[in-house]
Amino acid sequence: MSGKLFAGATVISALAFGAYVYYAQVYKYYEPVEANGTTDVELTVMATGLPEPILYDSFQAIDADSSPIRYRACFTTTQSLPMMTETYEPYEGADPRIAPDWFTCFDAEAIAAEIEAGTALVFTGQANIEWGIDRVVAITDDGRGYVWHEINDCGDKAYDGTPLGDDCPPRPNTAEGN
């Protein structure tokens, strides 16, 4: 009888732990981001290399302190894609990261399909918003926009142990960036 109790307690403990891990990953760490109304959506200008705000509306965002790549946002804009391609830096190799199911405005698979189909273009929001992390912005031809964070080349090198090289900015906690 004690073996059945022990096995039952083990199963119940495993289920409880699994439920907590699921809750922690999907709900616990995310917090809504309050819109400031001016600089929530920025794109990097080709001529200056500096981010500047664009016109936007219907902004929704979530973030978590537990990881620099958990930021997701959705918005709409009336700015035209042809004008944006002439003004703002494109971002190559962007891959939208999956958002929690409850953040319904951000569907990573649908966004990726629009990027692949050419009905959405991806721009640099801000390079190195945090060392090794870029903020990227995708905008569809009908004015829907999405923001997320990507690990950039320097971040990839740092995380896999490859020497950074001269093209990476210094890391904040070191003098030479290596």
VEXVO-829279 format. One record per residue (C-alpha): residue number from 1; residue in one letter; y, x, z. Coordinates in steps of 0.1 Angstrom, whole numbers. Example, Ala and Ser with C-alpha at 12.3 -4.5 7.8 and 13.67 -1.06 7.14 Angstrom:
2
PT   pos   code   north    east      up
PT     1      a     -45     123      78
PT     2      s     -11     137      71
END
This chain:
178
PT   pos   code   north    east      up
PT     1      m       0       0       0
PT     2      s      24      28       8
PT     3      g      19      42     -27
PT     4      k      30       9     -43
PT     5      l      61       9     -20
PT     6      f      70      45     -29
PT     7      a      65      38     -67
PT     8      g      86       6     -64
PT     9      a     113      24     -45
PT    10      t     113      51     -72
PT    11      v     116      27    -100
PT    12      i     144       7     -83
PT    13      s     163      39     -75
PT    14      a     159      51    -111
PT    15      l     172      17    -124
PT    16      a     201      18    -100
PT    17      f     210      53    -110
PT    18      g     207      45    -147
PT    19      a     230      15    -143
PT    20      y     256      36    -125
PT    21      v     255      63    -152
PT    22      y     260      36    -179
PT    23      y     289      21    -160
PT    24      a     305      55    -154
PT    25      q     303      64    -191
PT    26      v     314      31    -205
PT    27      y     339      17    -179
PT    28      k     347      38    -149
PT    29      y     368      66    -162
PT    30      y     388      48    -189
PT    31      e     422      35    -181
PT    32      p     447      16    -203
PT    33      v     476      37    -216
PT    34      e     510      20    -211
PT    35      a     530      21    -243
PT    36      n     565      37    -240
PT    37      g     577      20    -272
PT    38      t     590      52    -289
PT    39      t     566      82    -290
PT    40      d     532      65    -287
PT    41      v     525      72    -323
PT    42      e     537     105    -338
PT    43      l     529     124    -370
PT    44      t     536     160    -377
PT    45      v     563     166    -404
PT    46      m     553     190    -431
PT    47      a     587     206    -434
PT    48      t     591     214    -397
PT    49      g     556     214    -383
PT    50      l     568     193    -354
PT    51      p     556     158    -345
PT    52      e     580     128    -348
PT    53      p     576      92    -340
PT    54      i     569      66    -367
PT    55      l     575      29    -367
PT    56      y     547      10    -350
PT    57      d     538     -22    -333
PT    58      s     509     -38    -314
PT    59      f     500      -6    -297
PT    60      q     469      -5    -275
PT    61      a     453      27    -260
PT    62      i     428      39    -235
PT    63      d     422      74    -221
PT    64      a     402      91    -194
PT    65      d     409     122    -173
PT    66      s     372     132    -175
PT    67      s     374     145    -211
PT    68      p     402     155    -235
PT    69      i     385     137    -264
PT    70      r     383     102    -248
PT    71      y     417      91    -260
PT    72      r     417      61    -285
PT    73      a     446      40    -297
PT    74      c     452      12    -322
PT    75      f     485       0    -337
PT    76      t     501     -14    -368
PT    77      t     529       0    -390
PT    78      t     551     -11    -418
PT    79      q     556      24    -432
PT    80      s     541      30    -466
PT    81      l     512      54    -472
PT    82      p     528      70    -503
PT    83      m     559      79    -482
PT    84      m     538      92    -454
PT    85      t     517     115    -477
PT    86      e     550     130    -489
PT    87      t     563     136    -454
PT    88      y     535     142    -429
PT    89      e     507     168    -426
PT    90      p     473     156    -437
PT    91      y     443     163    -414
PT    92      e     411     174    -430
PT    93      g     376     168    -416
PT    94      a     385     140    -391
PT    95      d     356     120    -377
PT    96      p     365      90    -356
PT    97      r     348      91    -322
PT    98      i     330      60    -309
PT    99      a     350      40    -284
PT   100      p     335      18    -257
PT   101      d     324     -16    -270
PT   102      w     350     -34    -249
PT   103      f     379     -16    -267
PT   104      t     374     -39    -297
PT   105      c     403     -28    -319
PT   106      f     387       7    -325
PT   107      d     355       6    -346
PT   108      a     347      42    -354
PT   109      e     322      34    -381
PT   110      a     346      10    -399
PT   111      i     374      36    -397
PT   112      a     351      63    -410
PT   113      a     341      40    -439
PT   114      e     378      34    -448
PT   115      i     385      71    -447
PT   116      e     356      78    -470
PT   117      a     366      50    -493
PT   118      g     402      63    -495
PT   119      t     417      31    -480
PT   120      a     427      51    -449
PT   121      l     444      84    -448
PT   122      v     443     108    -418
PT   123      f     474     127    -406
PT   124      t     480     153    -379
PT   125      g     495     136    -350
PT   126      q     499     167    -329
PT   127      a     480     200    -332
PT   128      n     469     214    -298
PT   129      i     480     184    -278
PT   130      e     458     201    -253
PT   131      w     445     236    -261
PT   132      g     417     233    -287
PT   133      i     423     196    -291
PT   134      d     443     179    -319
PT   135      r     456     143    -319
PT   136      v     448     127    -353
PT   137      v     461      95    -368
PT   138      a     444      74    -395
PT   139      i     464      47    -413
PT   140      t     449      22    -436
PT   141      d     466       9    -468
PT   142      d     473     -24    -451
PT   143      g     491      -8    -421
PT   144      r     464      -7    -394
PT   145      g     464      26    -375
PT   146      y     441      44    -352
PT   147      v     445      75    -330
PT   148      w     419      98    -315
PT   149      h     414     134    -304
PT   150      e     395     160    -324
PT   151      i     382     194    -312
PT   152      n     399     218    -336
PT   153      d     386     251    -350
PT   154      c     398     271    -320
PT   155      g     383     247    -296
PT   156      d     350     248    -315
PT   157      k     350     286    -313
PT   158      a     359     287    -276
PT   159      y     332     262    -267
PT   160      d     304     279    -286
PT   161      g     315     314    -275
PT   162      t     326     327    -309
PT   163      p     356     352    -307
PT   164      l     388     332    -313
PT   165      g     406     356    -336
PT   166      d     443     359    -344
PT   167      d     448     324    -359
PT   168      c     442     307    -325
PT   169      p     471     303    -300
PT   170      p     466     319    -266
PT   171      r     447     298    -241
PT   172      p     469     286    -213
PT   173      n     449     305    -186
PT   174      t     448     338    -204
PT   175      a     474     362    -219
PT   176      e     456     371    -251
PT   177      g     438     339    -259
PT   178      n     403     354    -260
END
